[in-house]
């Protein structure tokens, strides 16, 4: 249930990344701008205390922020498009704040801002899985989150952490956005993937749809040159996922585990029994699979024969996260992958 200050907002979306520098704020800003271009009432909240980007992206140097009593009135970019950023309050200074103070500031700008009646509030979260993310997910009653990543190995390592974080606070992850995925050569007019074709591997690894794939191009961070129509595929796929989440009442498989096996009772009535060592060997996380070649880094002979699952967490309606007795916790196993393992 929405808290009182947010009760007049129809949809609240979080745009997240677990690593900085992947273009999360740029995607959040253009998404808000595109939704506004369709005639909706939109607000964009820049919740990155330490590195606010929205003032620069929207080219706002003299924001019009008002305090009326204890309420903050956000900057109006244009009719029916509002924004608020800690950068407006901070100016060119650096935010030197400890965790509890950060959480307090975030709670204040979220719940003490006069947002008014909105169709969509887009929240640009800071990278990571810390106090700010937890404060917002606990206070805002989010309709869903999208995770922005690049196909680079270092970025993908942290994607699973973000998925698990949102699951723990009951926020559905609607899908992934792959940014800086490829570039188009001016000479041959072909798409080149410097980090490999990550879209399919993301779907296989995390069990989530890729909502959009954006190339590397200079106009991405320039609001005067960027073609907003490039955001249409992301918006359309996002709306489909939102509708699916709102209407879906799917029966999920029942999972239990023992010292040696994981047992999955599928909704169709059949049962899959998998050895712990087989599931562990099939892990597709960046620690277990080489990102550049796709070849396994984990050697089956190094897996303890007495390996056991210490905890299994359900990730939405699409995957399981398993913590193993060998200390490995990075793996996310989509149900589709587990069904395939049962056929081997």
Buried (B, 14 or more C-beta within 10 A) or exposed (E): EEEEBBEEBEBBBBBBBBBBEBBBBBBBBBBBBBBBBEEBBBBBBBBBBBBBBBBBBBEBEEBEBEEEEEEBBBBEBEEBBBBBBBBBBBEEEEBEBEEEEBBEBBBEBBBEBBBEEBBBBBBBBBBBBBBBBBBBBBBBBBBBBBBBBBBBBEBBBBBBBBBBBBBBEEBBBBBBBBBBBBBEEEEEEEEEBEBBBBBEBBBEBBBBBBBBBBBBBEEBBEBEEBEBEBBBEBBEBBEBBBEBBEEEEEEEBEBEBEEBBBBBEBEEEEEBEBBBBBBBBBBBBBBBBEBEEEEBEBEEEEBEEEBBBEEBBBBBBBBBBBBBBBEBBBBBBBBEBBBEBBEE
